[in-house]
Amino acid sequence: MVDQHRAEYPRPQFARESWINLNGEWEFGFDDAGEGERKGWHKGETPLERVIQVPFAFQSKLSGIGDPEFHDIVWYRRELELPEPFAGKRIRLHFGAVDYDASVWVNGILVARHEGGHTPFSADITAALHDGGEKNQLVVKAADYSKDVTLPRGKQYWKSDSASIFYTRTTGIWQTVWMEAVSETSLGKVRFTPDIDSQTVEIRSWVEGPLRDGLTLQVDISFQGEPVASDTFSVRGAHEARSIRLADFNDHGLGRWWSPERPNLYDVRFSLLDGEEVLDEVASYFGMRKISIESGRLCLNNRPYFMKLVLDQGYFPDGNLTPPSDEAIRRDVELTKEMGFNGARKHQKLEDPRYLYWCDKLGLLVWGEAANAYEYSEEYVRRFTQEWQESIERDYNHPSVVVWVPLNESWGVPNIAVDKRQQEHAQAMYHLTRSLDATRPVISNDGWEMVSTDLFNIHDYEWRREVLEKRYSTAENAVSASPAGRVLAVDGFPYRGQPILVTEFGGIAYKKSDWEGWGYSGAENDEDFAARLNAVISPLLLSGCVQGYCYTQLTDVEQEINGLLTYDRQPKLPLETIRTINEGRWQE
């Protein structure tokens, strides 16, 4: 039975009508001895001993298991039934994310292997499916490495119990599993690159399958149901590109550019045609927006824009890394905006595409951040580089994503201040990211010990207003400080006039639920909490050099009680009070 709470379309920026959601009840088993393959579990003939609710990891309550212990090899099994409309089509099987190393078999045939706990993968399973009415068996093996601190893991702890800034682990399937039917030749992916200066959008398309004469791709663009532009061109190679002019908008607050205040989106319909025959149809969307640095100012759509972000860990009480429902995802975006923030820094997690969809649609800036490892090794570099490239590939088209953060607080590169190899790695990640996406700023190492970087980002949990006012009164004071006892820039990479942002601060602990925990400073009651919140935000709003901030954090998480909301998303202060503080209007 499909779990109706996670039955929504999982990839809203590249949507087809013919698809099947595979979430719900699967057979499940632990394989602590690592004997599953030797015993033939991959053949799909052996029932597994437990059941689990996909897409929730076994450590979560919503999985129906809720086991926090170490089980680094797990197996999944279910039957596949194909509806009549799938007949004669190529069948693609998709996984949103499986942590960490996934192997997939259909009827005992290996159809996919994927390494990386946060990025999607898919497989054409057509050749492995049975003909006729015989039932198909889908089996997934997930291998995690819970105690390997060189694994890109984000906030997942490598010890038994959550502690400090680390939380419950996630092993196995934790995002939606689904199938879709496509023609022998179909549209593989598209990439949108908007240019508000020339009023054009570049559309690159990739076609999969055999190419033949007469193939064309029709692109129809509309805005709020009204046609805007249309183009049809021959598909002569697997990769084509077109630039389409959108001469239907302007500035002065009346146009159709995307921003948090005006989240305007263009709808796109792609039709792959063989003569008059429609081979494939895909619905998508894009936003016309520009993020840039002009004369040392961070700009959105060519105007200075002060970013007011909140640090969002993306954890939920019953689902852990997996949101319990699409409504819960949307509500997090709405709560963030209602408190007066215009963006979120998704921390140590590549978030569900549904989150980015709601940010695109409702208007919230997102900083795309990697799930980092904790220690450095050559194997870490290989793993991390591959997964980060897949992350950029997945999220490139979202207008809400405005900054890339491959590294945070020297995670994975703990000796970067003195180790030349680790410095070169951070440099490589900066340049690799820019080589894949020239349209967004990149931070080499958010918080401190930066090398080449487009933004100069500082983590500062100082709570005394007078100290913050002095520290951020000038750029010289800001960049010469060392709030965490770390140098802000590695020797040889001095501050060069980049925009300065304080991208972690606050962290005020305030207990407003049954949760026990800690924070960076503490509040005793509502009035004290509001005053402390204003004391750390106001100096940054009034600073002569700070161009944005990121408050820690959106919600309490496990042992941390430093959220603006409790873990179950209840505000600790009236949302309007927090908004007035964010807008500089609060008075004691």
TIKE-512172 format. One record per residue (C-alpha): residue in three letters; x, y, z. Coordinates in steps of 0.001 Angstrom, whole numbers, padded with zeros to 6 digits, always signed. Example, Ala and Ser with C-alpha at 12.3 -4.5 7.8 and 13.67 -1.06 7.14 Angstrom:
# residues 2
Ala+012300-004500+007800Ser+013670-001060+007140
END
This chain:
# residues 588
Met+000000+000000+000000Val+001400+003402-000954Asp+001912+005763+001946Gln-000393+008631+001064His+001702+011085+003028Arg+004619+010724+000577Ala+002718+010039-002634Glu+003460+013394-004270Tyr+005428+013615-007523Pro+009083+013489-006426Arg+010730+015486-009247Pro+008488+018487-009971Gln+010968+020223-012265Phe+010967+017353-014763Ala+007519+015777-014598Arg+005842+013117-016702Glu+002260+011926-016415Ser+003052+008213-016680Trp+004643+007216-013362Ile+004145+004972-010322Asn+005045+005776-006725Leu+006738+002825-005024Asn+006688+004199-001479Gly+004851+002219+001169Glu+005342-001212+002690Trp+008391-003246+001623Glu+009930-006369+003077Phe+013074-005512+005011Gly+015952-007269+006731Phe+019169-006574+008616Asp+022298-008318+007345Asp+024770-007686+010150Ala+026895-010679+009119Gly+027057-009539+005467Glu+025767-012877+004181Gly+022820-011737+002075Glu+024376-012049-001359Arg+025984-015402-000535Lys+022561-016622+000556Gly+020988-015356-002663Trp+018791-012609-001233His+019418-010547-004357Lys+017465-013086-006425Gly+014261-011973-004738Glu+013163-015521-003891Thr+013765-015259-000128Pro+011200-013350+001968Leu+012763-010875+004409Glu+011872-011051+008080Arg+010570-007520+008678Val+008485-004849+006961Ile+009361-001183+006587Gln+007584+001926+005361Val+009630+003395+002506Pro+010970+006097+002211Phe+011712+006267+005936Ala+015038+004888+007207Phe+014847+002101+009784Gln+016196+004418+012493Ser+013061+006600+012269Lys+009711+005997+013957Leu+007806+006480+010689Ser+009610+003496+009183Gly+007672+001277+011587Ile+010952-000014+013029Gly+012628+002818+014951Asp+015870+000970+015730Pro+018792+003347+016501Glu+021434+000598+016687Phe+024198-000020+014126His+023031-002132+011177Asp+025284-001227+008271Ile+023910-003660+005686Val+020172-003738+005039Trp+017981-005309+002362Tyr+014632-004377+000808Arg+012276-006489-001313Arg+008942-005917-003037Glu+006971-007020-006080Leu+006624-004827-009145Glu+003427-004726-011149Leu+003274-002714-014347Pro-000020-001114-015411Glu-001329-001415-018946Pro-000099+002070-020045Phe+003468+000901-019343Ala+003242-001862-021965Gly+005711-001483-024821Lys+007612+001318-023073Arg+011061+001612-021581Ile+010751+001404-017796Arg+012960+003581-015656Leu+013364+003011-011926His+014309+006031-009795Phe+015692+006459-006275Gly+015706+009898-004659Ala+018462+008947-002209Val+019866+005795-000609Asp+022479+006067+002124Tyr+025159+005103+001316Asp+026136+002399-001192Ala+023189+000924-003100Ser+022849-002180-005269Val+019588-002867-007104Trp+018381-006125-008652Val+015266-006841-010694Asn+014457-010556-010982Gly+017978-011360-009831Ile+019626-009136-012473Leu+021841-006304-011217Val+020436-003130-012786Ala+022144-000368-010773Arg+024977+000450-008407His+025298+003866-006811Glu+027597+005387-004235Gly+026573+008531-002357Gly+023983+008993+000352His+022294+012205-000773Thr+022046+012120-004560Pro+019546+010432-006920Phe+020125+007626-009383Ser+018058+005656-011863Ala+018199+002592-014082Asp+016492+001304-017212Ile+015076-002009-015980Thr+013206-003019-019146Ala+015483-005903-020097Ala+015270-007401-016599Leu+011458-007493-016477His+009466-010671-017097Asp+007274-010965-020150Gly+003633-011808-019609Gly+001953-011991-016230Glu+004818-013314-014097Lys+005483-011103-011066Asn+008697-009107-010934Gln+010898-008937-007838Leu+012711-005734-006896Val+015533-006069-004352Val+017747-003332-002911Lys+020837-003742-000782Ala+022162-000686+001070Ala+025576-000683+002711Asp+026407+002132+005121Tyr+029709+002789+006900Ser+028473+004297+010125Lys+031822+004617+011898Asp+033878+005832+008930Val+034546+009520+009614Thr+035886+010059+006081Leu+032413+009300+004681Pro+030357+012292+003478Arg+027722+012034+006206Gly+026598+015501+007304Lys+025241+015509+010861Gln+024923+011723+011200Tyr+026872+010624+014274Trp+029378+007761+014187Lys+028746+006881+017833Ser+025787+005083+019383Asp+023900+008062+020818Ser+023396+011554+019455Ala+025526+014187+021162Ser+026861+017702+020702Ile+026024+018866+017149Phe+025536+015349+015762Tyr+022258+013492+015268Thr+020724+010087+014543Arg+022135+008171+011594Thr+020295+007373+008363Thr+020878+004071+006572Gly+019224+002889+003372Ile+016342+004357+001384Trp+015284+007775+002702Gln+013744+009495-000330Thr+011010+008429-002737Val+011313+005380-005006Trp+009321+005498-008236Met+009002+004260-011836Glu+008107+005940-015083Ala+007460+004746-018628Val+009186+006390-021601Ser+009557+005786-025317Glu+012617+004184-026874Thr+013838+007725-027553Ser+013080+010230-024805Leu+014177+013472-023203Gly+016900+012735-020665Lys+017396+016089-018956Val+017291+019836-019535Arg+019226+022766-018144Phe+017948+026344-017846Thr+020330+029307-017601Pro+018438+032601-017298Asp+020005+035922-018330Ile+017952+038898-017181Asp+020402+041328-018805Ser+019696+040008-022305Gln+016123+038920-021425Thr+016874+035398-022624Val+016911+031897-021230Glu+019366+029330-022548Ile+017837+025867-022735Arg+020112+022877-023132Ser+018515+019494-023739Trp+019785+015935-023800Val+017965+013150-025665Glu+018443+009496-024756Gly+017976+006536-027075Pro+018394+006114-030827Leu+018366+009286-032924Arg+016843+009383-036387Asp+015953+011909-039063Gly+012830+013892-038390Leu+013219+014213-034608Thr+012264+017640-033291Leu+011906+019185-029852Gln+009101+021647-029305Val+009457+024096-026398Asp+006392+026019-025233Ile+006868+028653-022515Ser+004000+030294-020653Phe+003517+032605-017690Gln+000431+032233-015509Gly-001272+030329-018313Glu-000505+032874-021058Pro+001825+031820-023926Val+005100+033721-023940Ala+007406+031971-026408Ser+007606+028831-028527Asp+010402+027215-030481Thr+010739+023975-032428Phe+014109+022730-033584Ser+015636+019630-035110Val+017351+017148-032817Arg+020497+016214-034718Gly+022591+015187-031719Ala+022110+013925-028202His+022794+017435-026874Glu+021164+020571-028272Ala+021057+024166-027032Arg+018820+027142-027802Ser+018568+030668-026445Ile+015021+032005-026315Arg+014218+035674-025880Leu+011505+036598-023375Ala+010726+040179-024339Asp+007655+040370-022132Phe+008940+041797-018869Asn+010909+044684-017435Asp+012068+046004-014098His+010587+048751-011859Gly+008773+046157-009766Leu+006349+045340-012564Gly+008270+042613-014317Arg+008482+038867-014072Trp+011855+038368-012458Trp+012035+035823-009640Ser+012743+036949-006074Pro+011543+035994-002578Glu+009192+038959-002742Arg+007904+038046-006223Pro+008476+034321-006886Asn+007524+034463-010557Leu+007908+031208-012468Tyr+007644+030368-016153Asp+006048+027050-017076Val+007614+024968-019871Arg+006231+022085-021887Phe+008726+019962-023818Ser+007414+017748-026627Leu+009791+015358-028370Leu+008350+014583-031794Asp+009056+012075-034532Gly+007220+013772-037361Glu+003691+014106-035964Glu+004131+011368-033351Val+004700+012537-029780Leu+007476+010404-028269Asp+007785+012199-024960Glu+006259+015079-023030Val+007799+016703-019959Ala+006534+019599-017838Ser+009043+021915-016185Tyr+009537+025493-015026Phe+012245+028102-014477Gly+012693+031527-012912Met+014376+034577-014383Arg+016779+035788-011715Lys+020415+036777-011335Ile+022699+036505-008328Ser+025932+038458-008662Ile+028596+040509-006905Glu+028867+044061-008214Ser+031574+046375-006846Gly+031776+044345-003658Arg+027999+044238-003155Leu+025970+041027-003133Cys+023127+041593-005579Leu+019894+039920-006569Asn+018629+040967-009992Asn+021319+043669-010230Arg+020430+045387-006950Pro+022070+045040-003515Tyr+020168+042450-001501Phe+020587+041826+002223Met+020234+038111+002865Lys+018414+037134+006060Leu+018840+033379+006280Val+018075+030785+008894Leu+020166+027652+009403Asp+017911+024662+008697Gln+019114+021182+009625Gly+016211+019497+007816Tyr+015511+016951+010580Phe+012064+015866+011806Pro+011113+014174+015119Asp+009584+011043+013569Gly+011215+010963+010132Asn+014772+012083+010914Leu+016203+013201+007547Thr+012939+012376+005740Pro+010082+014887+006049Pro+006840+013160+007098Ser+004761+014779+004352Asp+004804+017306+001547Glu+002699+019579+003736Ala+005415+019473+006401Ile+007975+020545+003792Arg+005795+023425+002653Arg+005089+024489+006222Asp+008802+024820+006996Val+009137+027218+004064Glu+006086+029187+005157Leu+007254+029442+008781Thr+010676+030651+007635Lys+009115+033425+005585Glu+006581+034357+008270Met+009455+035024+010686Gly+010927+037575+008283Phe+013706+035489+006756Asn+014204+035576+002985Gly+016350+032458+002788Ala+017616+029257+004369Arg+020984+027608+004540Lys+020232+023888+004367His+022906+022601+006683Gln+024962+019491+005941Lys+022184+017995+003827Leu+021096+017883+000200Glu+017400+018474+000765Asp+014455+016712-000882Pro+013637+018255-004316Arg+010129+018944-003007Tyr+011655+021436-000570Leu+013351+023302-003410Tyr+010084+023217-005364Trp+008251+024992-002526Cys+011113+027488-002182Asp+010866+028191-005922Lys+007093+028527-005745Leu+006714+030461-002475Gly+009905+032517-002717Leu+012793+031550-000437Leu+016507+031751-001187Val+018477+028542-000582Trp+022165+027990-000064Gly+022971+024543-001398Glu+025364+022836+000994Ala+027045+019456+000894Ala+026887+016761+003519Asn+030525+016809+004587Ala+032837+014163+005968Tyr+034722+014818+009172Glu+038274+013689+008372Tyr+040439+013883+005250Ser+041670+010994+003106Glu+042183+010257-000571Glu+039109+008024-000522Tyr+037105+010878+000984Val+038185+013157-001869Arg+036986+010662-004468Arg+033671+010062-002766Phe+032987+013686-001977Thr+033926+015086-005382Gln+031605+012641-007135Glu+028653+013318-004859Trp+029095+017095-004999Gln+029066+017052-008800Glu+025822+015042-008699Ser+024363+017566-006241Ile+025030+020504-008546Glu+023632+018546-011483Arg+020413+017806-009585Asp+019724+021337-008331Tyr+021136+023602-011053Asn+017714+024581-012454His+016136+025795-009222Pro+015904+029615-009122Ser+015771+029489-005318Val+019312+028059-005127Val+021624+031075-005149Val+024891+030003-003441Trp+026971+026798-003342Val+028707+025685-000129Pro+030873+022600-000722Leu+032730+022822+002627Asn+031735+024042+006086Glu+033933+024824+009104Ser+036843+022761+007779Trp+034837+019528+007929Gly+036746+016949+005915Val+039767+019264+005926Pro+040463+019715+009669Asn+044106+020692+009152Ile+043531+023079+006261Ala+045336+025916+008032Val+048664+024078+007729Asp+048133+021115+005373Lys+048809+022063+001755Arg+046923+019009+000429Gln+043769+020033+002263Gln+044154+023600+001011Glu+044475+022291-002535His+041343+020190-002031Ala+039326+023202-000892Gln+040717+025165-003824Ala+039798+022324-006163Met+036220+022209-004848Tyr+035877+025966-005308His+037126+025886-008899Leu+035293+022665-009744Thr+032025+024218-008583Arg+032616+027362-010606Ser+033515+025258-013641Leu+030146+023499-013388Asp+028120+026618-012614Ala+029329+030112-013460Thr+026066+031741-012357Arg+026252+031401-008552Pro+028769+032474-005888Val+030810+029705-004259Ile+032165+029594-000703Ser+035353+027609-000282Asn+034962+026874+003460Asp+032058+028491+005259Gly+032867+029941+008658Trp+036666+030212+008846Glu+039971+029110+007290Met+038838+030152+003820Val+040924+029895+000672Ser+039607+031323-002609Thr+036012+032354-001987Asp+033368+034603-003517Leu+031802+035478-000158Phe+033686+036067+003093Asn+031561+034183+005614Ile+032069+034291+009376His+030634+032064+012127Asp+030272+034022+015347Tyr+028292+032890+018403Glu+029107+035965+020475Trp+025963+037004+022389Arg+026979+040410+023795Arg+025541+043209+021721Glu+028344+045677+022424Val+030981+043201+021241Leu+029089+042501+018007Glu+028540+046210+017355Lys+032260+046923+017577Arg+033327+043798+015698Tyr+031099+044522+012703Ser+031390+048298+012614Thr+033966+048093+009831Ala+035182+045513+007359Glu+038691+045785+008835Asn+037411+044866+012304Ala+035280+042012+010943Val+037962+040269+008878Ser+040656+040605+011554Ala+038543+038906+014233Ser+038689+035211+015092Pro+035391+034505+016880Ala+035863+030732+017093Gly+039569+030921+017806Arg+040260+030139+014146Val+041796+032402+011529Leu+039181+033448+008998Ala+041486+033078+005999Val+044307+030640+005350Asp+047718+032236+004987Gly+048132+033356+001390Phe+044424+034011+000865Pro+043810+037428+002400Tyr+040497+039256+002380Arg+040049+040846-001039Gly+036922+042929-000637Gln+034369+040128-000923Pro+030913+040668+000589Ile+031010+039885+004318Leu+028239+037758+005809Val+027819+036259+009274Thr+026568+032834+008324Glu+026238+031244+011752Phe+025356+033171+014891Gly+022832+033247+017700Gly+022138+029672+018734Ile+020223+030879+021782Ala+018962+027983+023902Tyr+015397+028304+025142Lys+013473+025341+026510Lys+009821+025493+025424Ser+009000+021795+025160Asp+009753+018485+026839Trp+013087+018339+025027Glu+016228+018726+027121Gly+019302+020128+025448Trp+021850+022850+024948Gly+022589+026019+022993Tyr+025347+028617+022655Ser+023718+030987+025180Gly+020544+030677+027219Ala+017229+032517+027680Glu+015038+032294+030774Asn+011637+033424+029451Asp+009909+034892+026390Glu+010967+038456+027148Asp+014576+037421+027714Phe+014581+035340+024525Ala+013268+038255+022435Ala+015810+040630+023961Arg+018678+038215+023349Leu+017519+037595+019783Asn+017413+041325+019106Ala+020835+041774+020724Val+022507+039486+018167Ile+020485+040441+015072Ser+020342+044220+015464Pro+024138+044789+015299Leu+024274+042938+011991Leu+021357+044886+010533Leu+023007+048164+011553Ser+026526+047136+010563Gly+028331+049176+007996Cys+029899+046119+006389Val+027726+043004+006879Gln+025606+042116+003831Gly+023675+039197+005246Tyr+023357+036697+008052Cys+022229+033191+008856Tyr+020693+032657+012294Thr+021216+029349+014091Gln+018663+027819+013865Leu+015147+027113+012565Thr+014141+024325+014968Asp+015318+022424+017986Val+016919+019152+016856Glu+017299+016168+019145Gln+019623+017371+021945Glu+019812+020952+020640Ile+017237+023450+021945Asn+018554+026503+020121Gly+015748+026728+017553Leu+013278+029512+016934Leu+010753+026687+016767Thr+010507+023548+018862Tyr+011357+020245+017192Asp+007657+019748+016396Arg+007572+023195+014741Gln+005847+025224+017475Pro+007065+028869+017625Lys+008878+029827+020838Leu+007846+033443+020271Pro+005009+034885+018191Leu+006120+034759+014557Glu+005396+038468+014205Thr+007780+039248+017083Ile+010612+037456+015308Arg+009684+039234+012076Thr+009881+042663+013732Ile+013351+041784+015059Asn+014476+040638+011594Glu+013150+043879+010135Gly+014786+046080+012776Arg+011442+047259+014165Trp+011429+045589+017588Gln+011484+047758+020691Glu+012117+046532+024221
END
